[in-house]
Amino acid sequence: MGQEIYLDSDVLTSIADYYDRNNRTDEAIETIDYAIRLFPDSVLPLAFRARMALMLEDSIDGAKHFLSLITDKDSLEYCYTSAEVKIAEGNQEAANRYLKSHMNNVEDDELDSYCMEVAILFADYEAFELAKEWIDRCEDTEDPDYWETMGRIEMGLGHLEESEQIFTDLIDKDPFSSNNWNHLAATQLLRNKLTESISSSEYSIAINPNDPEAVLNKGNALFALGNHEEALKYFRRFTTLSPNEANGEMLEGVVLADMQKYDESLAHLYKAALLCHGNNQFRLQVYLQIAAVLSKQDRLDEALSYIDRCGEMKQSDPLELALTRGHLYLEHKEIDKATKIFHDTLAESKNDPEIYLKIGVSFLDNGFPDSAYGILNHIAKVLVEPQVPVYPYLAVCCKNLGYQREYEEAVKKAIHYTPLDAKIVLGPYFPEEMEPEDYYKYLINHKNNT
């Protein structure tokens, strides 16, 4: 007869983690709850269950309940998870103070590991400045997690060239790491290096055909290239791999809306809203997409009602919602209502250049290039060193209005001040593979040859 296999609390927690990472949520919860019944005083299962309450059940109260069952309040797992609850509550600075105060209890030989875990925690919640503070405390740069986390932090801080180089170097050392290929693809996507991003995603998919992140990255890059049919295939594949993720349903809805298949788009967006559960940050994005699609269907009142719903969420930005409301009115040619909203929003923002820019772009997108030109030209004259990408959009206005000399000058300034935005906005007006720094030369040469 075979011997009975004994599984301790650590092993059961590892099994639950495996189920969780492979989107087998019910089995993960069943396994970790079983571990807690067998080992009610063990820290690891309770801390893991608290995180599941946060991430999968959107329950801060549930997380606090499981934390309260941990008797060893000095354990590192208790510390990390307590801090995570504070972050989830929106108290990042409180979490930071708590984690700093706990450093005194950490042994010297564990301090680097502690700082790394905290950096990863803050990076996971996109608190990248705090993450950078903590990773800078690490002395052991040979830690396997160090450079991957640094690359994520640099990406989050907008240091895209540095991030891309880090992940390129990591891949040179380990070409079979799908995680590093995924991070590289994401960085390249943000840099609008779409062909390279697709290539990186394909390497990751070759390593693991069922990697949801790789599939999602490739779908995003294809969508950015305007390849809607192929993008839709990859977003559907992502939804199959991660059926409980709202992201896949939302992205399917966004692509279908771009394809003017509005009824199909709304079906996916409504499903995405249901999958958000307590994640109001993501629900906010879904509601804004629903409003945009309803507006395209000439259902303005319903669209505005979704903007009102967004306003009830504490995560919403009142100024951004006002701009969206104004944009919807402008889309339906209710110019007086839109103009009043824009005027009030500008006053509320104390004439913030970013608000000015978004209003100008709204007029441009809705077919009012004259009005957009007036607004954007005003920003360009006021700002000595443009902090916002005004020149790419001003260039589009000038081209639409036939202001050739101003168009050329705006292109020249766009590639000087904001080359990434220039590539995104002006790319369709130039050969596909051309880099922004060549736009002005091409423009002048093309003009002279015609």
N, C-alpha and C positions, 0 to 999 in steps of 0.2 A: 504494500500500500504506500502511496505517495505521502510525503509529509505535508502537513498543513502550512501554507505560506503565511508568514506574519508580516503585516504591513504597519510600520509605525506612522506617527502623525506627519513626519516630514515627507515620507514617500506618498502618503495619501494626498497631501497638499500638492506635491509635484504632479500627481495624476490629474487632480482638479485643474491645475494650471495648464496642463496639456490640453484637456478638454476645452478650456476657456479660449486658448489661443487658436483652436481649430473650430471655433464657433459652435461647439457642442455645449451650449449654455446649460441646458437642463441636467446633463450628466455632470457638469462641473459643480453645480449647486448640490446635486444629490451626493456626490463624492465628498465634498467639503463638509456638508452637514453630517454625514456619516462619521467623518473624522472627528468632528466636535463631540458627537455622542460618545465615541470611544475614548477620546482624550479631552475631557472638558476643561482641563487646566493647561493645555498646551497652547503656547502663544501663537505659533505659526498658522494653524487653521483658523483661529479667531481673527487674526489680523487679515488673512486672505479673504475671509468671509465679509469682513468690514469693507474691504476694497470692492468686493463684488456688489455689496449693497449700494456703494457709491456709483460704480461704473455701469452696472447692469440693471439695477433697480431704481436708480436715481433717488435713493433714500438716504439722506444725511442722518435722519433719526435712526434708521436701521444700522448704519455704520457705527453711530455712537453707542447703540445697544451692544453690539458685538465687542466694541472696545471696552465697554464697562465690565465685561466678563473676564477680561485679562487681569490676572492677579499680579503679574510681574510688570509693574509700571516702569521699571528701569530698563526693560529690554529695548533693543534698538528697533525691533519690528513695531512695538507699541509706539515708540517715538515717531518713526516714519509715518505710520498710519494716522496718528493723531494730527500730525502736521498736514497730511493730505486732506483730512476732514476740514481743517481750517482753510486750506486753499479752496476746496470745493464750496465753502461758505462765502468765498470772496474776500477772505482775510489773509492775503499773501504776506503782508508785512508782519501780521501776528504770527503766522507760521514761521517766518524767517527769524523773528526774535526767539520763538520757542526752540527752534533748531540750534540757534547760536548758544542759547543757555544750556542746552544739553551737551554741547561740545566738551564741557568740563568733566563729564562722566565717561568720556570715550578714552580708552587706552591709547597711548601714543602710537603703537604699531597698528591701530585700527583707524587712525584719524584720516588717512588718505581715502580709505574705503568709505568712511562715513561721509566725507565731503563729496565724493563721487556719487554716492546714492542720493544725496540731497540735490546735487546738480541735475541728475537725471529726473528726479521728482519734479523740480521746477520746470525743466524743459518739457516734460510730458504735459504740463498745464500751460505751456507757452509763456511762462514768466521768464523770458530769456535773459533779461538783465540780471535778475537774481541768480539764475543758473550760472551765468558767467562769473559772478562774484564767488560762487562756491567752487567751481572748477578751477579757478585761479588759485585757490588754496591748496590744490593737490600738487604734491611734489613728484609723485611717481608718474611721469608721462609715458611710461612703458605699460601701464595698465591697459588691458585690451579694450576697456570701455572708454578710455580717456579720449582718443581721437574721434571715435564715432560720435560721442556726446558733444565734443567741441565742434565737429562739423555741423551737427544739428543746431547748436547754439548760434554759430556764425550764420547759418541759413535764416534762423529766426530773427536775428538782428539785422538782416538785410545785407550781410557781407557775403554776397553770393559767389564772387570770384574765389574768395578764401575757402568757402565751404566746398565748392567744386574741386578745388585743388586737394583738400583734405581727403575727400572720398575717392578721388583718382589715385592718390598715393596708397590709400587703404586697399583698393582693388588690386593695385600692382603687387601688394604683399599677399592678398588672399582673393584671387579672382573668382572663387566659388561662393562668396558671401552675397546671398541675395539681398540682405539688408543694405549692404553698402551700394549695390547696384540701384536699389530703390531710392536711397537717399540721393545718389548722383542724378538719377532721372528727375527727381523732384527739384533739385537745384537747377538743372538745365532747363526744366520747364519754366521756372521762375525767371530765368535769364532769357526766355523766349528762344532758346536753342532747341527747337522742337524736333528736328530730325535726330539730333544727338540724344535727346530725351527718349524718343521712341526706341532707338538702338539700345540704350542702357536698359530700358524696360524689357526688351526682348531677350537680353542676356539673363536677366532675372527670371523671366518666364521659362527660359531653357533650363535653368537650374531647378526651378519649382513651378510647373505649369499651373498649379493651383494657389499661387501666391496672390491674395486679393489686392495687396498694395501695388504690386507690379502691374496687374491687370488694370487697376484704377488709373495709375500713372499713364499707361499707354493710351487709355481712353481719353484722358484729359488732353494729352498732346495731340491726338488725332482730331479732337474737337476744336482745339486752338488752330489747327491747320485748315479747318473748315470741312473736314472729311466726316460729315455727319453720320452717314450710314455705317462706316467702320467704327466710329466712336460709340454709336449706339450698341453695336455688337459687344464691345468690351464692357460697357456699363451694364448690359444685361448679364454678361458673364460674371461681373463683380457681384451683382445682386444674387445670382445663383450661389456663388461662393459664400456670401455674407448676407443671408436673407433677413437678418434682424437689424441690419444697418440702414438707417434712413438715407444715407449719402447716395447709395446706388439708385434708389427710387427717385430722389430729387434730380440727379444728373440725367437720368432717362427723361424726366419731365422737361428739363432745360433744353436738351437736344431736340426733342419733339416739338417744343415751342419754336425753336429756330427753324424747324422744318415746316412751320405753320400748321402742324397737326395738333391744334389746341385742345380738342376734346381728349385725345390720348394723353397729351401732356398733363392735363388736370387730373386725370385718373391716377397717374403716378405721383403727382405732387400731393394729392389728398392722402394717398397711402403713406408717403414719406412723413406727412404730418402726424399720422397715427403711430408711426414707428419712433417718433421723437420721445415719447413718454414724458419724462420730466426735464428733458434737455431743451430748455427754452432758448438757449443761444442758437441751437440749430433750427429749432422751430421758427425762430425769427426769420432766418434765411428762407425757409420754406414758404412762410406766409408772404414774404416779399415777392417770391417767384410766382405764387398763386395770384397775387394782385396784378403783376405784370401781364400774365396770361389772360386773366379776366378782362383787363383793359383792352387787350388786342381783340377780344370778342365783343367789344362795345358794351361791356357790362361794368360801366364806370362805378356805379353806386356799390356794387358787390366788391369791386376792387378796393374802393376806399374803405369799406368795412373791414377788410383785412389789414389795412394800414392802421385802423383804429385798434384792432386786436394787438397789433405789434406794440402800440403805444401803452398797452396795459402791462407789458413785460418790463421788468426793471433793467433788463439787459439792453433795451433799446436806447437809441440816441435821438432825442427829440428833434434836433436840427436835421439829422439825416432823414427822419421820417417826414419832416416838413418838406424837404427837397423832393422826396419821392412823391408826396401828394401834389406838389406843384408840377412835377414832371407829368403825372397822369392827367392833370387838367390841361396841360400844354398839348399832350398827345391828342386830346379831344378838342383842340382849338378853342378852349375856354381861356383865352389869353389874359383877360382881366383878373380872373381868379388866380391863375398861375403867377402873374406879375405881383399881385399883392402878397401872396405867400412868400415869394422869393425876396421881396423887399423887406418883409418882416423878419425873415430868417437872416438876411444880411445884417440887419440892425442888431438882432439878438447875438449874432456871432462877432459883433464889432468889426464888421467888414473883413472877416477872415479870407485871405486869398484863396484857400481851398474851396470855400463856399462859393466865392465868385467863379472859380473855374468850373465847378459842378453845374452851376446855373448856366454858364456859357455853353457847356457841352450838352446840356438838356435842350437848349434852343437849337443847337446844331443837329442833334439827333432827331429832333421833331420837325426839321425842314424850315428853320428860320435862320439861315446863314448870316443875313444882315444883322439881326439882333445879336447873334453869337459873336460876330466880328467886332461889334461895338464893345461888348463886355470883355472879350479876350484881349483886344487891343489896349483897353484901359489897364488891365492887369499888367500887360507887358511893359507899358510905359511907367507904371508905378514901381514895379520891382526891379531893383538894380541887379541883384543876383537871384534869378527865379528859384524859389523854394518849391514851386509846383510846376508840373509839366505843361505850361501854357502854350509854348511854341509849336508842338506837334499839332494841337487842335487849331491854333491860329493858322497854321499852314493849310490845313484842310479847308478852313473858311475861305482863305485867299484863293485857293485853287477853284473852289466852287463859284466864287464871285468873279473870277477872271482877273484877279490882281496879281499878274505874273511876277512883277519885280518884288512885291511884298511876299509872295509865296516862296520865292527863292531865298529871300533873307530869313524868313521864318524857318525854312528847312535847315539852313546853315546854323541858326541858333539852337534849333531843336536837337541836332546831333552833337552840338557842343555842350549844352547844359544837361539834357536828359536823354542820352542815347538809347537806353532801354525802352523808355516810353516812345521815343521816335520810331523804334523798330516795330512796336506793337501798333501804333496809330498810323504811321506812314508806310509801313511795309507793303500794303496792297498796291501802292502807287509805284513800286519799284520792283525790279527782278527778284524772284523769290529767295534766291540764295545770297543776295547782296547784303553786306553788313552796313549798318547806319553811317559809319564814317565815310562811305563811298557815295552816299545819296546826293550830296551837293555837287560833287564832281560829275556824277552821271547826269544830273539835271542840267548843268551848264553845257556839257558836251552834247547832250541830246538836243538841247535847244539850238546850239550852233550848227548841228548837222541837219536841221529841218528847215 
